[in-house]
Amino acid sequence: MNQPTRPLFAANWKMHKGPVETAGFVREFSALHPAREDATVVFFPPALSFTAFREAAADRPDLELGVQDVHTEQSGAHTGAISAAMAAEAGAEWGLAGHSERRREFGDDDATVARKLARLLEAGLQPVLCVGETREEREAGVLAEVLARQLSVAARDLDDAARRRLVYAYEPVWAIGTGLTAEPADAAEAHAIVRREIARHADGATAESARILYGGSVKPDNIEVLLAAPGVDGVLVGGASLDPEGFAGICAAGKA
Ligand code: PGA
């Protein structure tokens, strides 16, 4: 679960790996990655692969499971959608909200993201709120404004206890799936902005202890520098998490 002092390595598989591939990955990854006391590892496979993941990881309670997306409602006539409660019942402990692919492809705006966060919290899942600017926004110099807006709308209706529970992922949209990675200094700057905004909505202690992940073309060869950047508490990895060896390399980073 969420323990801010340990680096968090999260794998967002997106629309990759059905049950068969998931089981194969978990077997291979488990052999390559011994459990670490000093880190948290979370997988976000497609929900259809949850059972395969849990069966293959039955003897690896250190490999945690999360859901990539949930509906804004608790239940109802929403063909094709899944609820946060269902995801929890199926073994998820974590849930993403606000991923830029959901925002862009499925029209999730900040208000939608706020409702999804509420559903995740109600279901007892640990939410990871994703924020980040597009290339145009970065070039226009509005990074801080964009992050502030995304964070304030998402946190608007949450109480203090809920705010303390959130984990954040700073994911510059221009770095996702592009092979472009934020420089460690840029990541540090954005993480500092996120932390400042958390302090405005919650309080200084919550902001200081909040876990903020970096995401966007994280790979085995850039993980160490990114993880060493000030304020980076872990990573959310897409493409490079699909390969067991590569992701095991990433999850070995930052050892004392
Ligand atoms: P990427 O994806 O590592 O493939 O850039 C990151 C993400 O979308 O979370």
Residues whose N, C-alpha, C, O or C-beta is under 5 A from the ligand:
A	BS01	PGA	N12 A175 I176 G177 T178 G215 G216 S217 V218 L236 V237 G238 G239 A240
